[in-house]
Amino acid sequence: MSMWTALEPPATTVAPGDSAVVRLRVRNTGDTVEEYRLSPVGDPAGWASVEPAVLRLYPGAEGTADITFAPPRTPDAVAGPAPFGVRVEPREHPGNADVVEGRLTIGPYSELRAELVPRTIRGRRRARGRVAVDNLGNQPLTASFSTRDNGDAVTVEAHPTAVQVDPGRAGFAEVQVTSANISWFGGVRQHPFTVSVLRSGEPAPQELRGSFVQPSVFPAWFLAVGSILVALAVAFVVFWFQHDMGVKSQASEQAAAKEEPLPQGSKSPLPSAPPSPSTQPNPPPSAAPPSAPPAEKPKKKDPDAGKPAGGGGPKKPQYDPAKLVRIQSGLGLYLSTATDQKPEGRYVYSAREIRNNPTWDQYWYVHPLPQDEFAFTSSTEKWAVADNTREGNQVQMWGASGGDASLTTGQMTSNQKWAIRPIDGADGFVNLVSKDGDWCLSDLSPNDPKNLQVAEVRPCGALPADQQRWRIVQ
């Protein structure tokens, strides 16, 4: 060997989001000038940097280099010990390369994000939702669930009552809400409830508030219409009986009267027959038949009739719910979803044009809803709609909260409905605005051009214009 190496210290600890430095000493024990190239190896190498990366040493001379470890505060930096090495390779004698080994211990941290999906559930007797728990820390965690129904009207249960989630993964529990009674009349009732998520080691839980919407079996107008129909039926029965009794009384009176025979002839002469039409006198010339009233002239159609007053601003486009479209951002990327991921809760991205790839879907249906609102469904799974998840602002695909019928009636939660607002002078571009908070759908591709970015809703105007405007290509 033509060199001597050592690490100071050979083992160290670092917290995610922080940095730690290890010093490498290299001595040239040969008899010629040597250049040593230094490079980190092992799992922590992705977070390591060497300064300087090359040492040029005379015989007997010694040099040092600093290896800096800076693991990110993400689940990728898993807590615990991680061996590493620094490869020292002489340029003149590459066969004498050596790897100096050390150990880096990454400190633990915990971070949990929970959300109730959807926050509003609907049913006449019972309904189901889900609690999603994302482990954003670098060590496994256990989350337990407890429920509170805020009254005696409904009962709330979570299954299972606890989940264990690995770093960077998500765990789910089903929430079932059951009403104590069926609402027959009275319109729609709302029952608030709470699901508490407690991470092990934390003193206080995180509370998620939801609402159970319980429609009545019969609508509110049913009682009014029913009472009117009953009143009409009673009046008809009373009228019928009175009419029937009157007819019978009149018939009995006529039967009691003395019957008289009809006359069979008369001594007076019969009247003469009327003259034939040929012998009847013609009407006087002045007695002309009355003329028909003159027909009204058709009114001219007002060319401006039906137009809105003022007339300013861009024209709102129309959309066919049976026709596929593509949704392109101002950056040129298309709204996309991965159909090979989980059926509910999969993310919506913005990506370059994808052709002949069945695992990705870039075609959409635009469903017009009442009150100038819209819903977006993918072409491969028409039951799934683009959903602003509220907590975290990410856009994911979920089943329409009101079922398939809500894609026409609009009876779904506000975070699944959007407004399409034309932009004046923007060559067909529009803003896609979530009806839950009026935030704009945003293309976050500039955050990391190398990786797909999940589409999110952000305050309108908070990002550059091209990231918040879209063109619906029909």
Backbone torsions as a table, in degrees:
resi	resn	phi	psi	omega
1	MET	NA	138.1	-179.4
2	SER	-107.1	24.5	-179.9
3	MET	-159.3	161.5	175.2
4	TRP	-129.9	136.7	-175.7
5	THR	-132.4	155.1	175.9
6	ALA	-160.5	147.5	175.8
7	LEU	-105.9	138.7	178.7
8	GLU	-133.3	109.7	-9.5
9	PRO	-82.9	163.5	-179.5
10	PRO	-74.9	-17.0	178.5
11	ALA	-140.2	142.5	-179.6
12	THR	-150.1	167.1	-179.3
13	THR	-124.7	144.1	180.0
14	VAL	-143.6	143.5	177.1
15	ALA	-92.3	141.5	177.0
16	PRO	-56.3	135.7	-176.3
17	GLY	88.4	-7.5	178.3
18	ASP	-112.6	-172.1	-179.9
19	SER	-141.4	155.1	177.2
20	ALA	-139.3	148.0	-175.7
21	VAL	-120.1	133.3	173.8
22	VAL	-119.8	135.5	-177.7
23	ARG	-100.5	134.1	177.0
24	LEU	-107.4	128.0	176.4
25	ARG	-106.9	131.7	179.3
26	VAL	-129.6	129.9	178.4
27	ARG	-121.3	133.0	177.4
28	ASN	-83.6	106.0	180.0
29	THR	-95.5	4.8	178.6
30	GLY	-86.0	-170.5	-178.5
31	ASP	-114.5	13.6	176.9
32	THR	-132.1	159.8	175.7
33	VAL	-66.3	133.5	-176.2
34	GLU	-131.2	147.4	176.4
35	GLU	-115.4	125.9	-176.4
36	TYR	-111.7	126.5	176.5
37	ARG	-96.7	133.0	-174.6
38	LEU	-115.9	133.5	178.1
39	SER	-149.6	135.3	178.4
40	PRO	-77.4	148.5	177.0
41	VAL	-135.0	164.1	-178.7
42	GLY	101.4	177.1	-177.7
43	ASP	-59.0	-40.8	-179.5
44	PRO	-75.6	1.8	-176.2
45	ALA	-62.4	-29.0	179.9
46	GLY	-66.5	-18.9	179.9
47	TRP	-108.2	7.1	-172.6
48	ALA	-106.9	149.1	173.6
49	SER	-137.0	145.6	-177.5
50	VAL	-116.2	131.7	179.7
51	GLU	-139.1	115.1	-4.9
52	PRO	-80.2	163.9	-179.0
53	ALA	-86.8	-10.6	-179.4
54	VAL	-136.4	132.7	174.3
55	LEU	-116.0	127.7	177.1
56	ARG	-111.6	115.4	-172.0
57	LEU	-125.9	141.2	172.4
58	TYR	-81.4	163.9	179.6
59	PRO	-56.7	130.5	179.8
60	GLY	82.4	-6.6	-178.5
61	ALA	-84.8	158.3	-178.9
62	GLU	-129.1	140.8	178.9
63	GLY	-133.1	163.8	-179.5
64	THR	-130.4	152.4	175.4
65	ALA	-139.6	144.8	179.6
66	ASP	-100.5	128.4	174.3
67	ILE	-105.0	115.9	-177.6
68	THR	-104.2	125.7	177.0
69	PHE	-106.5	127.2	-179.9
70	ALA	-135.3	75.9	179.8
71	PRO	-68.2	141.6	-179.3
72	PRO	-76.3	159.8	176.8
73	ARG	-86.6	69.1	179.5
74	THR	-138.4	164.9	178.1
75	PRO	-62.6	-15.3	179.6
76	ASP	-66.0	-30.8	178.2
77	ALA	-86.3	80.1	-174.6
78	VAL	-67.2	136.5	-179.3
79	ALA	-65.3	144.5	177.6
80	GLY	125.5	177.9	-179.2
81	PRO	-74.0	144.6	178.7
82	ALA	-140.3	111.2	178.9
83	PRO	-68.2	147.8	177.0
84	PHE	-141.8	171.5	177.9
85	GLY	-148.3	159.6	174.7
86	VAL	-123.5	117.3	-179.2
87	ARG	-83.8	126.1	178.6
88	VAL	-112.5	113.7	-174.3
89	GLU	-121.3	111.7	176.1
90	PRO	-68.7	139.7	-178.8
91	ARG	-73.9	-40.7	-176.6
92	GLU	-78.9	-27.8	-178.8
93	HIS	-130.2	71.2	-176.4
94	PRO	-62.4	-21.5	178.6
95	GLY	-69.7	-15.3	-179.9
96	ASN	-95.7	19.3	-179.1
97	ALA	-61.4	147.3	-177.6
98	ASP	-136.5	152.7	175.7
99	VAL	-117.5	118.6	178.2
100	VAL	-90.8	122.9	-173.0
101	GLU	-100.8	145.4	176.6
102	GLY	-146.6	-177.8	-179.7
103	ARG	-135.9	130.7	178.4
104	LEU	-114.6	124.8	177.7
105	THR	-104.3	122.5	-178.1
106	ILE	-94.8	124.7	-178.8
107	GLY	-69.1	151.7	-179.4
108	PRO	-85.0	154.4	168.0
109	TYR	-151.1	155.0	-176.4
110	SER	-124.4	139.0	176.2
111	GLU	-152.7	128.1	-176.3
112	LEU	-126.2	139.7	173.1
113	ARG	-129.1	126.2	-177.8
114	ALA	-125.1	147.1	176.5
115	GLU	-148.5	150.8	178.1
116	LEU	-98.8	122.9	-173.4
117	VAL	-126.0	118.2	-14.4
118	PRO	-79.5	168.6	179.8
119	ARG	-75.6	-23.7	177.2
120	THR	-119.3	121.7	178.2
121	ILE	-117.0	156.7	-169.6
122	ARG	-134.3	138.9	177.1
123	GLY	-179.9	155.8	-179.7
124	ARG	-79.7	-33.9	179.2
125	ARG	-124.2	-41.9	179.4
126	ARG	-147.5	160.2	179.4
127	ALA	-152.3	159.3	-177.8
128	ARG	-126.8	144.0	172.0
129	GLY	-136.6	-170.8	-179.9
130	ARG	-139.1	149.5	171.2
131	VAL	-108.6	124.1	178.3
132	ALA	-106.1	130.0	-179.7
133	VAL	-119.3	117.6	177.6
134	ASP	-102.8	126.6	177.0
135	ASN	-90.7	102.5	179.3
136	LEU	-94.7	4.2	177.5
137	GLY	-88.5	-172.8	-178.3
138	ASN	-113.3	20.3	176.2
139	GLN	-144.4	154.3	-179.5
140	PRO	-61.9	149.9	178.4
141	LEU	-135.7	157.3	175.6
142	THR	-118.1	126.9	179.4
143	ALA	-117.9	131.4	177.7
144	SER	-112.2	152.7	-173.9
145	PHE	-120.7	139.3	171.3
146	SER	-136.2	154.0	-174.2
147	THR	-125.4	156.3	175.8
148	ARG	-143.3	127.1	-173.6
149	ASP	-96.2	-3.3	176.7
150	ASN	57.0	37.6	178.9
151	GLY	148.9	-179.0	-178.5
152	ASP	-99.5	2.7	-175.5
153	ALA	-73.4	-33.5	-177.8
154	VAL	-135.5	159.5	171.8
155	THR	-118.0	142.5	-176.4
156	VAL	-124.4	132.1	179.9
157	GLU	-133.8	144.4	177.4
158	ALA	-117.0	134.4	179.2
159	HIS	-134.4	122.9	-7.1
160	PRO	-75.3	175.2	-179.1
161	THR	-86.4	-7.4	178.2
162	ALA	-156.3	148.7	176.6
163	VAL	-136.7	150.4	173.9
164	GLN	-111.2	129.3	-172.0
165	VAL	-124.9	128.4	177.1
166	ASP	-76.0	161.6	179.5
167	PRO	-58.3	134.4	178.2
168	GLY	77.3	5.2	-179.1
169	ARG	-112.4	175.4	-179.7
170	ALA	-127.3	145.0	175.0
171	GLY	-120.0	153.1	-174.7
172	PHE	-132.7	149.7	173.0
173	ALA	-137.8	144.3	178.9
174	GLU	-89.7	135.7	177.7
175	VAL	-111.8	122.3	178.9
176	GLN	-114.5	126.8	179.0
177	VAL	-112.4	125.7	-178.2
178	THR	-123.6	130.1	179.4
179	SER	-83.1	144.9	178.4
180	ALA	-71.0	-30.4	-178.3
181	ASN	-139.3	152.4	173.1
182	ILE	-82.1	135.6	177.7
183	SER	-88.7	109.1	-178.5
184	TRP	-83.0	-41.2	-179.5
185	PHE	-133.0	166.1	172.5
186	GLY	111.3	7.1	177.2
187	GLY	82.4	-142.4	-174.2
188	VAL	-105.8	132.2	175.6
189	ARG	-111.4	147.2	178.2
190	GLN	-120.5	130.5	-179.4
191	HIS	-120.7	111.1	176.9
192	PRO	-73.7	149.2	175.0
193	PHE	-147.5	165.5	-175.7
194	THR	-133.8	137.1	172.6
195	VAL	-116.8	123.2	179.8
196	SER	-100.5	132.5	178.8
197	VAL	-115.1	117.7	-176.7
198	LEU	-115.2	119.1	175.2
199	ARG	-83.3	138.3	-180.0
200	SER	-59.3	132.3	-178.8
201	GLY	95.5	-9.4	179.5
202	GLU	-100.5	141.4	-178.8
203	PRO	-77.9	-30.4	-174.1
204	ALA	-121.2	140.7	179.4
205	PRO	-82.9	166.1	172.5
206	GLN	-98.4	125.7	-174.3
207	GLU	-99.8	131.6	177.7
208	LEU	-114.3	122.9	-178.1
209	ARG	-101.3	134.5	178.9
210	GLY	-133.1	177.5	-178.5
211	SER	-140.0	133.4	176.3
212	PHE	-103.5	114.1	-178.7
213	VAL	-95.4	120.0	-176.0
214	GLN	-116.9	101.8	177.0
215	PRO	-77.3	150.5	177.2
216	SER	-74.6	154.8	177.2
217	VAL	-64.8	-42.4	177.6
218	PHE	-110.8	135.5	-178.8
219	PRO	-66.5	168.0	-175.2
220	ALA	-63.8	-32.5	-177.6
221	TRP	-76.1	-9.6	-175.7
222	PHE	-63.1	-40.3	-179.3
223	LEU	-63.6	-44.1	-179.3
224	ALA	-63.2	-48.3	-179.9
225	VAL	-65.2	-40.5	179.8
226	GLY	-62.4	-42.7	179.4
227	SER	-64.5	-37.5	177.6
228	ILE	-64.8	-43.8	179.7
229	LEU	-63.6	-40.4	178.1
230	VAL	-63.5	-43.2	179.0
231	ALA	-62.0	-41.9	177.8
232	LEU	-63.8	-39.9	179.3
233	ALA	-64.3	-42.4	178.4
234	VAL	-63.7	-43.6	179.5
235	ALA	-62.8	-39.8	179.0
236	PHE	-64.7	-42.0	180.0
237	VAL	-63.6	-43.2	179.0
238	VAL	-62.4	-45.5	179.1
239	PHE	-61.8	-40.8	-178.1
240	TRP	-63.7	-45.6	-179.9
241	PHE	-64.9	-41.4	178.5
242	GLN	-63.9	-42.8	179.2
243	HIS	-64.7	-41.7	-179.3
244	ASP	-64.8	-42.3	179.1
245	MET	-65.5	-39.0	178.9
246	GLY	-64.2	-41.6	179.6
247	VAL	-63.6	-43.6	179.7
248	LYS	-64.2	-39.9	-179.9
249	SER	-65.0	-43.0	179.7
250	GLN	-65.2	-37.5	-179.9
251	ALA	-67.1	-38.5	179.9
252	SER	-67.9	-36.7	178.7
253	GLU	-65.6	-41.4	179.0
254	GLN	-66.4	-34.2	-179.7
255	ALA	-69.6	-30.5	-179.0
256	ALA	-75.5	-23.1	-178.4
257	ALA	-69.3	153.2	-179.5
258	LYS	-73.1	133.2	179.7
259	GLU	-83.7	133.8	178.0
260	GLU	-115.1	137.4	179.0
261	PRO	-71.3	148.6	177.9
262	LEU	-71.0	147.2	179.2
263	PRO	-63.0	138.3	-179.0
264	GLN	-102.5	5.4	-179.4
265	GLY	165.8	174.7	-179.2
266	SER	-152.1	150.3	178.8
267	LYS	-78.4	-17.2	179.5
268	SER	-76.1	147.6	-178.9
269	PRO	-65.5	152.3	178.3
270	LEU	-73.2	149.0	177.6
271	PRO	-68.6	150.5	179.5
272	SER	-71.8	155.7	179.6
273	ALA	-71.9	151.7	177.8
274	PRO	-67.7	150.2	-179.5
275	PRO	-63.9	155.0	179.1
276	SER	-70.5	161.9	-178.9
277	PRO	-60.3	-30.0	-176.8
278	SER	-72.1	-23.9	-177.9
279	THR	-95.8	-5.4	-179.8
280	GLN	-74.0	140.2	-179.0
281	PRO	-67.6	146.2	177.4
282	ASN	-72.5	149.7	176.9
283	PRO	-67.3	153.0	-179.8
284	PRO	-64.3	152.6	-176.6
285	PRO	-61.2	-28.4	-176.5
286	SER	-73.0	-17.9	-176.4
287	ALA	-88.3	66.1	179.6
288	ALA	-76.1	145.0	179.4
289	PRO	-61.9	147.2	-178.4
290	PRO	-64.4	138.7	-178.6
291	SER	-82.0	151.3	178.8
292	ALA	-70.5	145.5	179.8
293	PRO	-64.9	144.5	-178.0
294	PRO	-63.4	139.2	179.6
295	ALA	-69.8	143.1	179.2
296	GLU	-70.8	137.7	176.7
297	LYS	-72.8	137.2	179.4
298	PRO	-63.6	137.0	179.4
299	LYS	-75.3	143.9	177.0
300	LYS	-70.8	138.5	-178.4
301	LYS	-76.3	130.3	179.1
302	ASP	-73.9	115.6	-178.2
303	PRO	-61.2	-22.9	-178.2
304	ASP	-95.4	1.4	-178.0
305	ALA	-66.8	139.8	177.2
306	GLY	86.8	-8.9	178.9
307	LYS	-84.3	143.9	179.0
308	PRO	-68.9	147.8	178.6
309	ALA	-68.7	147.8	-179.8
310	GLY	90.9	-63.2	174.3
311	GLY	77.3	7.4	-177.0
312	GLY	-86.6	168.9	174.1
313	GLY	87.6	164.3	-179.1
314	PRO	-71.0	151.6	180.0
315	LYS	-80.5	135.3	179.2
316	LYS	-76.5	124.6	-179.1
317	PRO	-73.6	161.4	176.7
318	GLN	-106.4	150.1	-177.6
319	TYR	-132.0	138.9	178.6
320	ASP	-94.6	116.9	-177.2
321	PRO	-66.0	-11.9	-180.0
322	ALA	-99.8	4.1	-176.1
323	LYS	-113.5	132.6	-178.8
324	LEU	-76.4	144.7	177.3
325	VAL	-133.1	168.4	169.9
326	ARG	-119.9	143.4	-175.1
327	ILE	-113.7	110.6	-172.9
328	GLN	-111.6	132.6	179.1
329	SER	-81.1	170.4	177.3
330	GLY	-66.3	-14.0	176.1
331	LEU	-87.2	-2.2	179.4
332	GLY	91.5	0.4	-179.9
333	LEU	-92.8	157.7	-176.9
334	TYR	-107.4	143.8	175.5
335	LEU	-66.7	127.2	-171.7
336	SER	-137.4	156.6	173.0
337	THR	-143.0	143.8	-177.7
338	ALA	-89.4	110.3	-176.3
339	THR	-76.5	-10.7	179.8
340	ASP	-90.5	2.4	177.2
341	GLN	-89.1	-171.0	-176.9
342	LYS	-59.1	146.0	-174.1
343	PRO	-63.8	-34.6	176.8
344	GLU	-124.6	139.5	179.9
345	GLY	92.9	2.4	177.5
346	ARG	-75.0	152.1	-171.3
347	TYR	-82.4	158.7	171.5
348	VAL	-108.3	127.6	-176.3
349	TYR	-115.9	174.2	165.1
350	SER	-117.5	127.7	-173.4
351	ALA	-143.7	163.9	175.4
352	ARG	-66.9	167.0	-177.0
353	GLU	-59.7	128.1	-178.2
354	ILE	-113.2	125.8	-178.8
355	ARG	-119.8	142.2	173.3
356	ASN	53.9	41.4	177.2
357	ASN	-129.0	102.3	-173.7
358	PRO	-68.3	-12.9	-179.3
359	THR	-82.5	-6.9	179.7
360	TRP	-124.4	144.5	-178.2
361	ASP	-125.9	120.6	177.7
362	GLN	-120.2	16.6	178.1
363	TYR	-114.9	142.3	-170.2
364	TRP	-137.2	154.2	167.8
365	TYR	-105.0	135.6	176.5
366	VAL	-104.4	114.4	-176.8
367	HIS	-100.9	110.2	174.2
368	PRO	-67.1	135.7	179.4
369	LEU	-120.1	165.9	175.8
370	PRO	-60.3	162.9	177.4
371	GLN	61.7	34.3	174.2
372	ASP	58.2	41.6	178.1
373	GLU	-117.8	163.8	-176.0
374	PHE	-141.3	158.1	172.4
375	ALA	-130.3	147.5	-178.0
376	PHE	-116.9	124.5	176.5
377	THR	-121.1	150.1	179.4
378	SER	-78.1	155.6	-177.2
379	SER	-71.0	-26.4	-177.0
380	THR	-86.5	-26.0	-179.8
381	GLU	-137.0	90.6	-171.3
382	LYS	-69.9	-13.4	-179.0
383	TRP	-84.0	-13.3	-175.9
384	ALA	-96.4	133.2	-178.6
385	VAL	-116.8	154.0	174.5
386	ALA	-69.1	123.6	-167.4
387	ASP	-127.2	121.9	171.6
388	ASN	-78.6	111.0	-170.7
389	THR	-72.5	0.7	176.3
390	ARG	70.2	-65.1	176.8
391	GLU	-79.7	115.6	179.9
392	GLY	97.9	-16.2	174.7
393	ASN	68.0	4.7	-179.5
394	GLN	-74.5	153.7	177.3
395	VAL	-104.0	122.3	-179.3
396	GLN	-128.5	170.5	178.8
397	MET	-100.5	123.0	178.8
398	TRP	-136.5	157.5	174.4
399	GLY	-64.4	143.2	178.8
400	ALA	-57.7	128.1	-173.1
401	SER	-63.6	-23.2	178.6
402	GLY	-103.0	14.0	-178.4
403	GLY	81.6	-179.1	-177.4
404	ASP	-61.1	-32.4	-178.5
405	ALA	-63.7	-27.0	-177.5
406	SER	-69.2	-15.5	176.1
407	LEU	-69.4	-10.1	174.1
408	THR	-112.3	-43.1	-176.2
409	THR	-82.6	-20.5	-178.2
410	GLY	79.1	11.3	-177.8
411	GLN	-82.1	65.9	177.6
412	MET	-134.4	169.1	-178.0
413	THR	-67.9	155.7	-174.1
414	SER	-65.0	-25.7	-179.1
415	ASN	-76.5	-1.7	175.5
416	GLN	-108.0	4.8	-178.8
417	LYS	-117.1	148.7	-174.2
418	TRP	-134.0	154.2	171.3
419	ALA	-109.5	138.3	176.6
420	ILE	-105.0	107.5	-174.4
421	ARG	-110.7	109.8	178.4
422	PRO	-60.8	148.6	178.6
423	ILE	-106.6	122.4	-177.1
424	ASP	-63.8	126.4	176.9
425	GLY	72.1	20.0	-176.8
426	ALA	-106.2	20.4	173.8
427	ASP	57.0	48.3	174.7
428	GLY	88.4	-3.3	179.4
429	PHE	-77.5	150.4	-179.8
430	VAL	-134.9	163.2	168.4
431	ASN	-98.3	134.1	173.7
432	LEU	-100.4	107.3	-169.0
433	VAL	-110.4	124.4	177.0
434	SER	-68.5	135.1	178.3
435	LYS	-75.1	-5.2	176.7
436	ASP	-100.3	83.4	178.3
437	GLY	103.4	-7.3	178.5
438	ASP	57.0	43.9	173.4
439	TRP	-100.4	150.1	-173.9
440	CYS	-90.3	139.4	171.3
441	LEU	-62.0	131.2	-170.4
442	SER	-127.1	140.1	175.4
443	ASP	-94.3	113.2	-174.8
444	LEU	-98.8	20.7	-177.0
445	SER	-57.0	-36.6	179.7
446	PRO	-62.5	-16.4	178.9
447	ASN	-62.7	-36.2	-179.9
448	ASP	-155.7	90.3	-174.9
449	PRO	-61.9	-19.8	-176.6
450	LYS	-83.3	-22.5	-175.7
451	ASN	-122.0	150.5	176.7
452	LEU	-64.2	136.9	-180.0
453	GLN	-109.4	131.2	178.5
454	VAL	-67.3	130.8	177.8
455	ALA	-66.2	141.2	-178.6
456	GLU	-134.9	165.5	169.1
457	VAL	-100.0	132.6	179.0
458	ARG	-131.6	158.9	177.5
459	PRO	-54.7	132.8	-179.2
460	CYS	-60.1	128.5	-178.8
461	GLY	92.5	-6.1	-178.9
462	ALA	-79.6	-16.2	-179.8
463	LEU	-121.2	165.0	174.3
464	PRO	-54.4	151.0	-171.1
465	ALA	-58.3	-41.2	-176.9
466	ASP	-64.0	-21.7	-179.6
467	GLN	-83.7	-10.3	-176.8
468	GLN	-124.8	12.4	175.1
469	ARG	-123.4	148.5	-170.4
470	TRP	-136.2	153.0	175.5
471	ARG	-119.5	122.9	178.3
472	ILE	-90.5	106.9	-174.8
473	VAL	-89.2	110.0	-175.6
474	GLN	-90.7	NA	NA
